[in-house]
Amino acid sequence: MLVEVLKSKLHRVKVTQADLNYIGSVTIDPVLMEAANLIEGEKVQIVNINNGERLETYVITGAENSGEVCLNGPAARKVSVGDIVIIIAYAQMEFEQAKSFKPSVVFPNETNNKLNS
């Protein structure tokens, strides 16, 4: 039996841009992607702390060390620049494997989205 579990989480990052005219997705600084074990094209859920909106999209790689978190396309209507969001990815795995699986959970500095050293 497969179960779906938390795989990756960027907890409380600040939206730096919202680009309605882009095709779609969420652009994320690759430093944050690597820390949270996210890959380009991966499906993610975005949870907006400021307004309660939830949406699904996919990840694209942004500029390194930029702190960039940009919601693109229709998702741009669900956020405002400066909103705090949680970015979550899930994985399916066998039940027994899921019992011991440890997700990658990252807590960046929410003022600039940088990782604390």
Secondary structure in CASP SS format (residue, H / E / C, confidence):
PFRMAT SS
TARGET T0000
AUTHOR 0000-0000-0000
METHOD secondary structure of the structure
MODEL  1
M C 1.00
L E 1.00
V E 1.00
E E 1.00
V E 1.00
L E 1.00
K E 1.00
S E 1.00
K E 1.00
L E 1.00
H E 1.00
R E 1.00
V E 1.00
K E 1.00
V C 1.00
T C 1.00
Q E 1.00
A E 1.00
D E 1.00
L C 1.00
N C 1.00
Y C 1.00
I C 1.00
G C 1.00
S E 1.00
V E 1.00
T E 1.00
I E 1.00
D C 1.00
P H 1.00
V H 1.00
L H 1.00
M H 1.00
E H 1.00
A H 1.00
A C 1.00
N C 1.00
L C 1.00
I C 1.00
E C 1.00
G C 1.00
E C 1.00
K E 1.00
V E 1.00
Q E 1.00
I E 1.00
V E 1.00
N E 1.00
I C 1.00
N C 1.00
N C 1.00
G C 1.00
E C 1.00
R E 1.00
L E 1.00
E E 1.00
T E 1.00
Y E 1.00
V E 1.00
I E 1.00
T E 1.00
G C 1.00
A C 1.00
E C 1.00
N C 1.00
S C 1.00
G C 1.00
E C 1.00
V E 1.00
C E 1.00
L E 1.00
N E 1.00
G H 1.00
P H 1.00
A H 1.00
A H 1.00
R H 1.00
K H 1.00
V C 1.00
S C 1.00
V C 1.00
G C 1.00
D C 1.00
I E 1.00
V E 1.00
I E 1.00
I E 1.00
I E 1.00
A E 1.00
Y E 1.00
A E 1.00
Q E 1.00
M E 1.00
E E 1.00
F H 1.00
E H 1.00
Q H 1.00
A H 1.00
K H 1.00
S H 1.00
F C 1.00
K C 1.00
P C 1.00
S E 1.00
V E 1.00
V E 1.00
F C 1.00
P C 1.00
N C 1.00
E C 1.00
T C 1.00
N C 1.00
N C 1.00
K C 1.00
L C 1.00
N C 1.00
S C 1.00
END
